[in-house]
Amino acid sequence: MAQPGKSSAKKSKPSYIYSIVGIALVLLMLGILGLIMINATKLSVYFKESIVVHVIFRDNVTEKQGMALRDSLAGQPYVKNIKYISKEAAAEEFKKEFEDFTALLGYNPLYASIEISPNASYVNNDSLKIIEQKLTSQANVREIHYQRALVQSLNENVRKIGLVLLVISGLLAIVVLVLIDNTIRLAMFSNRFLIKTMQMVGATRGFIAKPFDVRSIINGAVSALLAIVGLVLIVYFIESQVPELKAMRDYFLLGVLFLGMILLGIGISLVSTHRSVMKYLKLRLDDLY
C-alpha cells in the first residue's frame, strides 16, 4: 500500500509545478487586461480634464473684478484648475503664434478671461450646460466658449471603449476560470489513487482534503506572485519605452489589481482542488482507471 502512495506523490510534484506555471500565465493575462482597463480609465480622465472652458469677461471688467470671480469659482466642485488671463497676457500669447496686431490696430481688441479645466466627472454636455448657465448669469461675463462637439465625441468614444473592455473582461474571466479549473483537475488526476487509498484505510473526507486544500492555497499564492512579478516587469518595460506613462501610474489601483490577482489565484485554486478531491472520493475504485 505504501508503494502506490510514494509513486503517486512523486508523480504529483511535477504536476504541481505545471499547475503553478499554468495558473500564473492565466493570471498574468488577466492582470494585463486589468492594467489596460486602469490605464484606459486614467486616459479617459486625462482627456476629459484637457477640455478648457473659456469664460470671457466684458471689456469694462477690471483685473481686480476678474481675479475676484476666479477666486470665487476656484472652490467650486466642478473646477479642477483655473487661471486668470489678462488682456495683455492674451495679446502676448496671440503674438507668439501670429503677429503683433496691436501695433496695426492701435489698441488691444482681446478680452480678459478665465480658463477652467473641469473635473472629469463634469465633462458631459448636461453638466457643462448647467455650468455655462451659472457662469453667463454673472454680470461681468460676456460669453462662454468650449468645444461642445469634442465633448460629445469624447464621451461617446469613452462609452464605446468601456463597453468593449467590459465584454472582453467578461469573456476572459470565463476563460480564466475554465483554464485554471482544468489545470488543477489535471494536476489532481495523478493523485486520484492516493486519495482513494487514504479513504480505503479509514481517513475522513476532511482529513484527506485538508493537505490538498492547504497545498492549493500555497500554489495559488505562488502563482499569483509569479504573475505579479511578470506584470511589474511588463509595466517597467512599457514605461521605459514610453516615459510619459510614468505620470499615469496609480499605486493604489495597482495595489488593488495585485490583491485581486492573489485572491483570485488562491480562491479558484482552493475551490477547484477541493472539488476534485471530493469527486475522486465519491468514485468507485474501478472508475479511477
RAPEWO-V154148 format. One line per field, one symbol per residue. ss: DSSP state (H for helix, E for strand, L for the rest). phi: phi as a letter, one per 20 degrees, with the letter a starting at -180 (. if undefined). psi: psi as a letter, one per 20 degrees, with the letter a starting at -180 (. if undefined). A space follows every 10 residues. Layout:
ss = ???
phi = ???
psi = ???
This chain:
ss = LHHHHHHHHH HHHHHHHHHH HHHHHHHHHH HHHHHHHHHH HHHHHHHHLL LEEEEEELLL LLHHHHHHHH HHHHLLLLEE EEEEELHHHH HHHHHHHLLL HHHHHLLLLL LLEEEEEELH HHLLHHHHHH HHHHHHLLLL EEEEELLHHH HHHHHHHHHH HHHHHHHHHH HHHHHHHHHH HHHHHHHHHL LHHHHHHHHH LLLLHHHHHH HHHHHHHHHH HHHHHHHHHH HHHHHHHHHH HLHHHHHHLL HHHHHHHHHH HHHHHHHHHH HHHHHHHHHH HHLLHHHHL
phi = .ffgffffff ffffffffff ffffffffgf ffffffffff fffffffffe fdeedeeffe fefffffffg ffefeffeee cbbecfgfff ffffffecbf efffenbdef dfbcdddffg feebgfffff fffffffffe eeaccaefff ffffffffff ffffffffff ffffffffff ffffffffgf dfffffffff eofffffffg ffffffffff ffffffffgf ffffffffff ecgffffefd ffffffffff ffffffffff ffffffffff feffffffe
psi = hhghggghgh hhghghghgg gghggghggh hgghgghghg ghhggghgii ppooopqqhj prhggghghg hhhhiqhipg qqpporgghg gghhhhhdrn ihhghiroiq qqrpppoqqh iimqhgghgg gggggiiphi pgrpprnghh gggghghggg ghgghggggg ghgggggggg ghghhhhihi jhhgghghhh jjqrgggghg hhgghhgggg gggggghggg hghgghgghh hnhhihhipo hghggggggg gghgggghgg ggghhgghgh hiqqhhii.
